[in-house]
Amino acid sequence: MFRPNDAVSKAIRDRLNPHDKNVADIMERVEAYYKITHNDEEAKREIDLVARGASRSSKDGHILLITGESHMGKSTLINHWLDANEALAPYEIENGNFAYPIFRCKAPSRCDLAGLGREMAWRLGYRTQRKLDEPLIFQRVRAQLQIKGIKLVFIDEFQHVVRGPKRKGPEHLVDSLKNLLQDDDWPIHVILAGLPETMEIYSNDPSEQMEGRVVDLALKPLIFREHNAHIIELIREVFAIAGVTSTMPFVDEFMAQFFHGARNRLGMVFRLIHAAIEDALDSGSTEVGLDNWIFAYARLAKRGRNVFTDPDWRTIVRGVRWDGTFTDEGENDVDEESEDDDA
């Protein structure tokens, strides 16, 4: 995923003691690793289709809607294949400047459509001292998209808009999206990512005009019996990048605990792996053992039973918070930042 250089992070890194700098360097390499899994083939095909559509000036925009439970890896998957598509790479324009065909943003928590528009306008560089109403702010957004040469917009966490306040009724959200797609001068192609409830944009379109303009793709969770070997390979590859080895074999019992602990979600798989590796490195070890996995789970599940120590681990059921930590047992996923008092 493209990010501008962060001088502050670099300055902090340069001042770390040698041990912490080494761990930070290793973890940065580890966290940059990407593994193609069972959802990638179809997702790549659909993302490439959006790019092809954006290359055709005569074609109205369309929406690719990718949904899945919290921390299934939606954002990482989408950003990976957007970055991998050379047709969408930044290109040089006049005076040594660059244009970026893709614009990416996250919908703020509990926002209405005007709130999303203000977030987009701010990130597009539009500054104003007064609070613009929704029609005017989206005029500015469309103008900035055209000025900057942006043809594809990726909006993450779109469930925040779907569940947000709707002062003008749910159909208004659908109409506003259609206006972006059908703009005569500069049609936009859109990728939306969100929780499964994002699919409600269909039910809010009584005229069914959106159905022909939306391609929806629901990411599938991991299944132990189908994906165990692939995830073992993934763990070994990440360990190799980190320069660590495992002191325990990846037998079925341990891997079943691992899948269950990660809630069969790829994003949580990586969070557990990263936490276990960093715990080992932090103690000066190049071996990852059971104690490190116990620590990794405890770091994400701050209270209650641990899936790697409890003999009845199959009965441990937790939701996932917005920040990738686990809820207490019996709680569902918690997506809203303000609802998480303990994160």
N, C-alpha and C positions, 0 to 999 in steps of 0.2 A: 504494500500500500504506500502510495506517495505521501511523504510528509516533508515539510521544509526542515532545513537544518535547525537544530535547537542548540543555540550557543550556551544557554544556561545549563542544560544537561551535560554538555561537553565540559564546561568549566567545573561542574561538580565531579565528573568522572576523573578529570585530571588531578583533582585534589584528594581523591580517595587514597587510603593506605594501600600498599601493594596487594594484600590479601583481598580486600574488598573490590579493588579494581579488577583483579583476576576473576573473581566470581562474577562481577558485573559483565565483563567481556564474554565469559562463557555463557552466561544466561542470555545475553543478547543474541548470540549465535543459536542457542537452543530455541529461543522464542521465535526466531525467523524461519525455522523449519516448517515445511508444509508437506503433508502427506495426502495423496489422492486416495479417496475412499469411495464408498458405494454411491454417494450422492453426486460425485463430481462430473461424471460423463454427461448426464442429462442437464445439469446446471450449466456446464460450459457450453453445450449446444445452444441453450436458450439465450445465454449472455451474448454469444457470438451472433445469434439471430438479431438481437437488439442492435448490435454494432452495425450489422449489414443494413438494417432499416434506417439507422441514422445517417448512412452514407447516401441515401436516396432522397434528394431534395423534394421529389414529387410525392413522397409517401408520408401520410399522417403518422403521428407517433403512436406507439402502443405501450402497454404496461406489462412488465414481467413482475409478477408477485411471488416472492419466495417466502414461505412460512415454515415455522417449526417452533418447538418448545424452547424455552430460555436456555441459552448456552449450548445449543446443538452445533454451533459453528457457522451460522448463517452469514454473519458479517465477514468473517475471515474467508469463507469460500467465495463470496461475491467479490470482495476486494482482490483476492488472488487472481481470479480469472479476468477481472477488469484490467489489472496490471499486466497480465500475461498477453493481452490482446494488443499487438503492435499497432493496429489501426487506431487505437484510442490513446496512444502515447502522446505526450506534449510535442508540439512542433513549433519551429521557429517562424516568427513573423517579422515585420519590419523593425529596424533599429535594435536588433539583437534581443527583442522580447520574445516570450513564448506564449502560445495559446494552449489551453488545456480543454480538450473536448468533453471531459467528464467533470461534473460538479457533484460533490458528496457532502451530505450533512445528516445529522441525527435529529429526529423530531423531539423537541423538548417534552419533558414529562407533563402530562395533563394539559396539553396545548390544544387550542382550537385552530381553525384554519388560518386565522390572522396571525396567531402566534408562530405557526410554522412559516408563514410568509415573512415575518420579521426576522426569524432566525436565518432563513435563506438569504434575505437581503443583506443582513449584517455580514454573513460569510462571503457574500459576493462582493463586498467592499462598499456597499451603499450606506452612507451615513446621513442621518437626519436628526435634528434636535426635537422634532415633534412626532407624536405618535400618529402614524397614518392609519386610515381605516383599511379594511381588507381589500376592496377593489383597487385602491390606489397602490397599496403595497405590492400586490401581485402584478400591477402594471410595471412597477419598478423592477420586480424580479424578472419578468419576461424581457424587459429592455436590457437588463444586465446580462442575462443569458445570451442574448443576441450579440451584444457589444463584445463579450468575452469569447464568442465563438463556441459556446457550449451547446452540444446537441443531445447529451445524455445526462440525466439526473438520477442519482442514487440517493434515496431517502431511507435511512435505517430507523428502526424502532417505530414503524408507522402505526402500530397499535395505539400509540399515545394520541394520535389524531383521531383515530376511529372511535376511541372511548372518551375523547375529550368533549368539552361543552359544545353544543351545536345550537347556537342562537338562531340560525336560519333553517334548521331542519337538516336531516341526514342527506337529503337529495342534493343539497348545496355543495357538499364535499365532492360528490360524484361529478356534478356540473363543472366545478372548478378544475378537477383533474382533466376532464374532457377538453376544457378550454386550452390547457397546456398542449394537449396532443394535437388539437386541430388548428392551432394558430396559423393563419394564412402565410405570414411572413417567416415564421421560425418555429415549425413544429418540433416538439420535444419528445424524446423517448425516455421512459421512466422505468427504473427498477425500484420496487418497494420491498422492504424486508420487515417482517414482524412476527408476532405470535400468531397462532392459528386464528384468533378472533379477527385478524385483519381481513379475513375473507368476507367479513360483513359488508364490505363495499359493494358486493353483489346484491345483497338483500336491500341495500339502500338505493337501488336503481330500478324503480318500477317499470321504466320504459325498456329495460334490458339493453340499453345502448352500450353499456360497459362490457357486457359479456363477450362481444366480438373483439374488443380491444384489449382484453386482459388475458395473459397466459399465466396460469397459476401452477406453482410447483411446491409441493409439500415435502420437505426433507424427511427422510426416514431415519428412525433411531437405529442405533447399533443393536445387533442381535448376537448373543454370545455364540450360539452354535454355528452361525454363518460367518462371523467376523473375528472370531478369537485369534486365528492364525495371523490375520492382517494386523491386528492391534499388537500382538507380540512382536511382529516385525517392526512396527512403528516404534515401540518402546526401545527395542535394541538399536534402531537407527538414531534415536534421540540420545540414548546413552553414549553412543559412539561419538556424536558431535560434542557432548559434554566431557568426553574422556573419562567416563566412569564405567564400572562394571556392576553386575548384580550378584549379590551373595546368595541369592535364592533362585531356584528354578521357577520358570513361569508355568507351573503345573495347572491343571484344570481348576482345582479348588481355589488357588490364589486368584486366577484370572476371573473366575465366577464372582469372587468377592469384589474384585476390581471393577468389573462391569456393573455390578449392583451398586457399588459405592459411587460410581460416576453417573448413575441414573441412565446408563445407556446413551449418553450424550457425548459427542466427540469433543465439544468445548470443555466439558468437565474432565474428560480423559486427559487432555493436555494440562489442565490446571493441577491435577493430582501429580502427573509426571514432573512438571516443573517444580512444584513444591518439594517433592521427594529429592530431586537432584540438588536443589539449592540448599536443602537442609544438610545433605551429605557434604557438599562443598564447603558450607559454612563451618562445619566442624573439622575441616581439613582432611576429609576422607575422599578417596576416589572410588569407594564402594557404596552402593545403595542396598540397604538391607531392610528387613521388616520394620525396624524402628523408624526408619525414614518414611515408609509408607504410612505407618501409624501417625506420625507427626503431620504428614501432608493432609490426611483426612481430618485430623483434629484441628488443623489450621482453618479448614473450610467449614467444619461442623463444630461450632465453638462450645456446644454443650451436649451432654448425653452420650449415648453409646457410640463406639467406634467400629466400623464395619470390618476392620482388620484384626480386631481382638475379641469381639463378642461371638460366642458360639452360636447364637441365634441371629446371625447377621442378616439372614434373609428377611427377617421381620422388621428391619430398620427401613423406614420409608420417610424420606425427607423431600421437601420441595427445594427449589433453587431460587435464590434471591437475584435481584438485578445485577449485583456486583460479583456474582459467581461464587458466593458462599452458600452453605446449605441452611435451610430453615430448621427449626426444631422438628422432632419427629411428629408426624401427623399433620403438619402444616403444608399447604399447597405452595406452588411457586409464588414468589412475591416480586412483582415487576416494578412497582413504583418506588422511587428512591426515598421519598418521605415516609413511606410505610415501614421502612427498615430501620428500627431504632438501634440495632446492635451491630450493623455492618461497619 
